[in-house]
């Protein structure tokens, strides 16, 4: 994969806008930036994507699982158990004209088909633009050894991290086997449910990364407690001998691994009077939020991540919120690029949010089609100055104060 370069620079051959501020202009409300940039018009291409777009083949059985098979092709576990597991991974559910994961069927109410994979790729590019090319903000040092991407999807983030840290082992887990067949040599992908009490594919992680996960987990607090067990322990311990076979560790001198969330809060915001109370986009997202709650999700939980990390015992917590304009109404090349990305992501997600979530509220198929039609038309209206908030929230495993361990 080609190393990422901020798209605003590539498209406009200019410099970055810097930190965005909201201000008024002669043209109305805008998102402005402290360094000024050259005025260049951003044209939006609303054409549909090519049919031969992103294709992700099925994930093969991981090598370490294949090694567990006996000479006759069966595992130490019963053949029926293994057969049932492998079939559930690849036998996806078809519903509402979309494809959904088969493993833990029904657990995640959004699809995993080509259209969703395309949305994920666009979302990854948008997040990289928003963060100025940073894959994460946690201070994991220059030489991490183990990194975990929970809910990896098509694996874009995990692959980029693996290429940035070729000496590290990067693990990606997801309910869907939609990752590329060909991966960097230091990447491992597994079908797994992060809400299980044990994570079976590694430990002592320098970083556990979540993107777009906080709002769809049924028990975020439990997942954070599990992550706390699997992130790297505090380092810098010194050792003292007590006889030929026994060691005692003294107090550790620094904190351990990190957990980081990168989450878009699905609330449509507006800081002026340009958005009406009956705005179709806001009505749609409010309804989709209610529909997702019927599946046990809490889509607005990302707004409360700081308290969740504190409750789980993390320290050095920091949460940064950035605004993303919806469509190209904001001033500045970088913000127009972000707005175009956000509009595209929303267009690609409309049918998915209108399927299971709105159906769970009893909305008829004809009403769902009519609502999405109004939303698509609304997204073309640049006189409405809407945006969403994106939060980057991360914390570190706390030092085990005064902990002494005897090793026999």
C-alpha positions in Angstrom: 0.0 0.0 0.0 1.3 3.4 -0.9 2.2 5.6 2.1 -0.5 8.1 2.9 -0.2 11.7 1.9 -2.9 14.2 2.9 -5.4 14.5 0.1 -5.8 18.2 0.4 -2.2 18.7 -0.6 -2.5 16.1 -3.5 -5.7 17.5 -4.9 -5.0 21.2 -4.7 -1.2 21.4 -4.7 -1.3 23.6 -1.7 -0.6 23.5 2.0 -2.7 22.2 4.9 -5.3 24.4 6.5 -4.2 23.8 10.0 -6.6 23.8 13.0 -10.1 24.7 11.9 -12.2 27.4 13.5 -15.8 28.3 12.9 -16.5 31.9 11.7 -18.8 34.0 9.6 -17.9 35.3 6.2 -19.6 37.3 3.5 -20.8 34.1 2.1 -22.4 33.0 5.4 -21.1 30.7 8.1 -18.0 28.8 7.3 -15.3 26.6 8.8 -12.2 28.7 8.6 -8.5 27.9 9.2 -5.7 29.8 10.7 -3.2 29.6 7.8 -5.0 31.0 4.7 -4.9 29.0 1.5 -5.3 29.8 -2.1 -8.9 30.1 -3.3 -9.5 27.1 -5.5 -12.9 25.8 -6.4 -13.8 22.3 -5.3 -16.0 20.5 -7.8 -18.0 17.6 -6.6 -18.4 14.5 -8.7 -21.7 12.9 -7.9 -21.4 10.1 -10.3 -21.9 6.6 -9.1 -18.8 4.5 -8.3 -17.5 2.1 -11.0 -19.0 -1.4 -10.8 -15.5 -3.0 -10.8 -14.5 -1.3 -7.5 -12.9 -2.7 -4.4 -13.0 -6.4 -4.2 -12.1 -8.3 -1.1 -11.8 -12.1 -1.4 -12.7 -14.4 1.5 -10.1 -14.8 4.2 -8.3 -18.2 4.2 -7.9 -20.3 7.4 -5.1 -18.7 9.4 -1.8 -20.7 9.3 -1.7 -21.2 13.0 -5.2 -22.8 13.0 -4.2 -25.0 10.1 -1.2 -26.2 12.2 -3.6 -27.5 14.8 -5.1 -29.9 12.3 -4.0 -33.6 12.7 -2.7 -35.7 9.9 -6.2 -36.9 8.9 -7.3 -33.3 8.5 -9.3 -33.0 11.7 -8.6 -30.8 14.7 -8.0 -31.8 18.3 -11.5 -30.4 18.9 -14.4 -32.4 17.5 -14.9 -32.3 13.7 -18.4 -31.2 14.2 -17.4 -28.2 16.3 -14.7 -27.1 13.8 -17.0 -27.6 10.9 -19.8 -25.6 12.5 -17.4 -22.8 13.3 -15.9 -22.6 9.8 -19.2 -22.7 8.1 -20.6 -19.9 10.3 -17.7 -17.7 9.3 -18.3 -17.9 5.6 -22.1 -18.5 5.3 -23.2 -14.9 5.5 -26.8 -13.8 6.1 -28.7 -12.2 3.2 -31.4 -9.7 4.3 -33.0 -6.5 3.0 -31.0 -7.0 -0.2 -27.7 -6.7 1.7 -25.1 -9.2 3.0 -24.4 -9.5 6.7 -21.8 -11.5 8.7 -22.5 -15.2 9.4 -20.3 -15.7 12.5 -22.4 -14.6 15.6 -25.2 -14.0 13.1 -27.3 -10.9 13.9 -24.8 -9.5 16.4 -23.8 -6.5 14.2 -26.8 -4.9 12.4 -24.9 -3.4 9.5 -23.8 -5.2 6.3 -20.4 -6.4 5.1 -20.9 -6.4 1.4 -19.0 -4.5 -1.4 -20.9 -1.3 -0.8 -20.1 -1.3 2.9 -16.4 -2.2 2.1 -16.3 0.8 -0.2 -17.7 3.0 2.6 -15.0 1.7 4.9 -12.3 2.6 2.5 -13.7 6.1 2.0 -14.0 6.5 5.8 -10.4 5.5 6.3 -9.2 8.1 3.8 -11.4 10.7 5.5 -10.0 9.9 9.0 -6.5 10.1 7.7 -7.2 13.5 6.2 -8.8 14.6 9.5 -5.8 13.5 11.5 -3.2 15.0 9.1 -2.0 11.5 8.2 -1.7 10.2 11.8 -2.9 6.6 12.2 -3.2 7.2 16.0 -2.3 9.7 18.7 -1.3 7.3 21.5 2.4 7.6 22.5 3.5 4.0 21.9 7.1 4.9 21.2 9.2 4.2 18.1 9.4 0.4 18.4 6.1 -1.2 19.3 6.0 -5.0 19.2 2.3 -5.8 19.3 -0.7 -3.9 18.0 -4.4 -5.0 17.8 -7.1 -3.5 15.6 -10.5 -4.5 16.9 -13.3 -4.5 14.3 -10.7 -4.2 11.6 -13.3 -4.5 8.7 -11.4 -4.6 5.4 -8.1 -4.0 7.3 -7.0 -0.7 5.9 -5.9 0.7 9.2 -4.1 -2.5 10.3 -2.3 -2.7 7.0 -1.1 0.9 7.1 0.1 0.4 10.7 2.0 -2.8 9.8 3.8 -1.0 7.0 4.7 1.9 9.3 6.0 -0.5 11.9 7.4 -3.5 10.0 9.0 -5.0 13.2 5.7 -5.1 15.0 3.1 -7.9 14.9 -0.3 -6.4 13.9 -3.4 -8.4 14.6 -6.9 -7.5 13.2 -10.1 -9.1 14.4 -13.6 -8.8 13.0 -16.9 -10.7 12.8 -16.6 -10.7 9.0 -13.9 -12.5 6.9 -13.7 -9.6 4.4 -10.0 -8.8 4.7 -7.6 -9.0 1.7 -6.0 -12.4 1.0 -2.6 -10.8 0.5 -1.3 -9.0 3.5 2.0 -7.6 4.9 4.1 -10.4 6.4 3.6 -8.9 9.9 -0.2 -8.9 9.8 -2.5 -11.6 11.1 -6.3 -11.4 10.6 -8.9 -13.5 12.6 -12.6 -13.8 12.8 -13.5 -13.2 16.4 -16.0 -11.4 18.7 -14.3 -8.8 20.9 -17.1 -9.1 23.4 -16.0 -12.5 24.4 -14.2 -12.5 27.8 -10.9 -13.8 26.4 -9.0 -12.6 23.3 -7.1 -15.6 21.9 -4.8 -14.1 19.4 -2.1 -12.3 21.4 -1.4 -10.3 24.5 0.9 -7.5 25.8 -0.4 -5.1 23.2 1.3 -1.7 23.0 -1.9 -0.4 21.3 -5.5 -1.6 21.1 -7.3 0.4 18.4 -11.0 0.8 17.9 -12.6 2.8 15.1 -16.4 3.1 14.8 -16.9 0.5 17.5 -17.9 2.4 20.7 -21.4 3.0 19.6 -22.2 -0.6 18.4 -20.7 -2.6 21.3 -23.4 -4.0 23.6 -21.1 -3.7 26.7 -18.4 -1.2 26.2 -17.3 -1.3 29.8 -16.7 -5.0 29.7 -14.7 -4.7 26.5 -12.6 -2.0 28.1 -11.9 -4.2 31.0 -10.9 -7.0 28.7 -8.6 -4.7 26.8 -7.0 -3.6 30.1 -6.0 -7.2 30.7 -4.4 -7.6 27.2 -2.6 -4.3 26.8 1.1 -4.3 27.8 1.9 -4.2 31.5 4.0 -1.3 32.9 7.6 -1.8 31.9 10.9 -0.9 33.4 10.9 -3.4 36.2 14.2 -4.3 37.9 14.9 -7.8 39.1 16.4 -9.1 42.4 17.6 -12.7 42.9 16.5 -14.7 45.9 18.3 -18.0 45.6 19.1 -19.9 42.5 15.5 -20.4 41.2 13.5 -17.5 42.5 13.2 -13.9 41.3 11.2 -11.0 42.8 10.2 -7.9 40.7 10.4 -4.6 42.3 8.0 -1.7 41.6 7.6 -0.9 37.9 8.8 2.5 36.7 6.4 3.4 33.9 2.9 2.9 32.6 1.8 0.3 30.1 0.0 0.0 26.7 -2.7 2.2 25.2 -6.3 1.9 24.1 -7.5 4.4 21.5 -10.9 5.1 20.0 -11.6 7.1 16.8 -15.4 7.7 16.7 -17.9 9.8 14.7 -20.8 10.8 16.9 -24.0 10.3 14.7 -25.7 13.5 15.7 -26.3 16.1 13.0 -25.2 19.5 14.3 -25.5 23.1 13.0 -24.3 26.3 14.6 -26.5 28.7 12.8 -30.2 28.8 11.7 -29.6 27.2 8.3 -30.9 23.8 9.4 -34.6 23.5 9.9 -36.2 21.4 12.6 -37.6 19.0 10.0 -34.2 18.5 8.3 -34.3 15.1 6.5 -30.7 14.2 7.4 -31.2 14.9 11.1 -34.6 13.0 11.1 -33.0 10.1 9.4 -30.0 9.8 11.8 -32.2 10.3 14.8 -34.4 7.4 13.6 -31.4 5.2 12.8 -30.0 5.8 16.2 -33.2 4.6 17.8 -33.2 1.6 15.5 -29.7 0.6 16.5 -30.7 0.8 20.1 -33.1 -2.0 19.5 -30.1 -4.2 18.8 -28.5 -3.4 22.1 -26.2 -0.6 20.7 -25.7 2.9 22.1 -24.7 5.0 19.1 -24.1 8.1 21.2 -21.8 6.4 23.6 -18.7 7.9 21.9 -19.6 11.2 23.5 -19.0 9.7 26.9 -15.7 7.8 26.2 -13.6 9.8 28.7 -15.6 8.6 31.7 -15.7 5.1 30.3 -11.9 5.0 30.2 -11.6 6.4 33.7 -14.0 3.9 35.0 -12.0 1.0 33.5 -8.9 2.2 35.2 -6.9 3.9 32.5 -4.7 7.0 33.1 -3.2 9.8 30.9 -6.6 10.0 29.2 -7.1 12.6 26.5 -10.1 13.2 24.3 -10.0 15.5 21.3 -13.1 16.5 19.3 -12.9 17.6 15.7 -15.8 18.9 13.5 -16.4 17.4 10.1 -18.6 19.4 7.7 -21.2 17.5 5.7 -20.8 18.4 2.0 -18.7 21.2 0.6 -20.3 24.3 2.2 -17.3 25.1 4.5 -14.5 27.5 3.4 -11.1 26.1 2.7 -9.7 23.4 0.5 -9.1 20.9 3.3 -12.5 21.4 4.8 -14.2 21.0 1.5 -12.3 17.8 1.0 -13.4 16.5 4.4 -17.0 17.6 3.6 -16.9 15.7 0.3 -15.6 12.6 2.1 -18.3 12.9 4.8 -21.1 13.3 2.2 -19.8 10.2 0.3 -19.6 8.1 3.5 -23.2 9.1 4.4 -24.5 8.3 0.9 -22.8 4.9 1.0 -24.3 4.2 4.5 -27.9 5.3 3.8 -29.2 2.0 2.6 -27.5 0.1 5.4 -29.0 2.3 8.1 -32.4 2.2 6.4 -32.4 -1.6 6.3 -32.2 -3.4 9.7 -32.2 -0.4 12.0 -35.3 1.3 10.5 -37.1 -2.0 9.9 -36.7 -2.7 13.6 -38.8 0.4 14.3 -41.5 -0.9 12.0 -40.9 1.5 9.1 -42.2 0.1 5.9 -39.9 -0.5 2.9 -41.8 2.2 0.9 -41.4 4.7 3.7 -37.7 3.8 4.0 -37.1 4.4 0.3 -39.0 7.7 0.5 -36.9 8.9 3.5 -33.6 8.0 1.9 -34.7 9.8 -1.3 -35.2 13.0 0.7 -31.9 12.6 2.5 -30.0 12.2 -0.8 -31.6 15.4 -2.1 -30.8 17.2 1.2 -27.1 16.2 1.0 -26.8 18.2 -2.2 -28.0 21.4 -0.5 -24.9 23.5 0.4 -27.0 26.2 2.0 -27.5 24.0 5.1 -24.3 24.2 7.3 -24.4 20.8 9.0 -21.6 18.9 10.5 -20.8 16.0 12.8 -18.3 15.6 15.6 -15.4 13.1 15.6 -13.7 12.2 18.8 -10.2 10.8 19.3 -10.1 9.4 22.8 -7.2 7.4 24.2 -5.8 6.3 27.6 -2.9 4.2 29.0 -2.8 1.2 31.3 -2.1 2.4 34.8 1.1 1.6 36.7 0.5 -1.1 39.3 1.6 0.8 42.3 3.6 -1.1 44.8 3.0 -4.4 43.0 5.5 -7.2 43.8 5.4 -10.5 42.1 7.1 -13.7 43.0 8.1 -16.0 40.1 8.8 -19.6 41.0 
